[in-house]
């Protein structure tokens, strides 16, 4: 299994889809917009060594990710949030979070990829050799 398959707990994703009904895609769109902004804010806070500026975007990303079952993304955002809160208390900058911030961006990409695969049947890959059976086109093996 690839990471994109493992990044989402599909039970929570489906629960959100049912609970949100017709608003699901709209709210998922907000998640996409807010998530990009949160990650950019976290990365900027790391560049400028602004510990306090890590907390709110990490907290926001954590909560919104959990709503859609993006548990790995939420866990990473939570680690950043909690480390930043601890560092604020002791007056230090959490340099040790650099790998987590890099991982956050990677998890974001994997999560969005998984969502796209789930929501867009055109993006799903067919099993090899299945094109002819489904009226597809192209040469065999490509």
N, C-alpha and C positions, 0 to 999 in steps of 0.2 A: 504493500500500500504506500502511496506517496503521501507527502505531508498535506497536500490539499485535501485529501480524503479524511485525514485525521483532525483537521483544525476546527471542524464544526461538530457539535453534538446535535445531530439532526432532529432529535426529539424536541429540543427547545426551539429549533428553527420552525418545525411544523406547528408547535403550540403557538408561536408568535403569528404564524401565517393564519391559523384558524382564529385566534383572538382578534387580530387586527382586520381580518376580512379584506374588504375592498381597499382599505387604507394601507395594507401591507407593503405594496411596492413603493408607495409614496414615502412611507416612513423608512423603508430600507434605503431609498434614495437620500433621505436626510442623513442616515447613518453613514453612507458613502461620503457625503460632503463634510459632515462633522468629523469623521474619522481622519480624512486627509488633513483637515485643519489641525486636529489634535496632534497628529504625528508631527506635522511641521512645527507646531508650537513646542513640542517636547524636544525636537532636534535643535531648534533655535535656543531653547533654554540651556541645553547642553553646551552649545557653542559659546554662549555668553556666560556660562557658569552661574546661571540664575536658578538656584535651588527652588525657591518659592514658585517660580514659573513652571516647574515640572508638575506640581500637584494637581491643579484643576484640569488640565487637558488629560492627564493620565487617569484621573478619577472619572471624567466624562467618558473617555474611551472604554474604560473598564465596564461601566454600567451599561452603555449602549451595546457593547459586544456581548455581554451576558444575555441581553434581551433576545438576541438572534442566535444564541447557542455557540458563539465564537469563543469558546472557553479558553483555548490556548492564547489567543490575543488578549482576552480579559485578564488571564493570570499574569501575563507579561506586563500589562499596563498596571495591574495591582502591585506587582513587585516594584515598579518604578515609583508609583505613588507612595508606597509605604517607606521605601528607602529615602525618598525625598523628605517625607515628614520627619523621619528619624534624624536626618542630617540637619534639618532646620532647627530641631531642638538642641543639637550640639554645636551648631554654627559651622558646619563643614559642607563642602560640596561633594556629592556622590560620584566621583570619577569612576568608581567601579561599575557604574551603570552603563558605560559606553557599549559593552557587548549586548546588554538588554535593549538598548535603544536601536541598535543595528538589527537585532532579532525582531523587534517590534515592527519595523518596516517590512521585513521578510514575511512575518506572520500576517500582516495586513494584506500583502499581495496574494498570499496563499488563500486567505479567507475570502477575499473578493473573487478569486478564481473559482473557488468551490461554490460560492453563491451563484456565480454566472453559469457554471455547469449545471447546477440544479434548476435554475430558473429559465434557461434558454435551451430548448431541445436542439436547436441548430448548432449549438456549440459542443454538444456531446459527441464523443467519438463513437463510431460504429465499430463493432468487432471486425478485425481484419478479414478480408474476403467476403464481406457482407454486402458490398456495393451492388454487385450484379443481382443478388436476391431481392434488393430493395429498389431496383431500377436506377441505381446511381450511375455515375459516369467516371471516366478516367481509366488509366491502364492498370492492370493487375500489378500489385506490389507497390503501388504509389499511394 
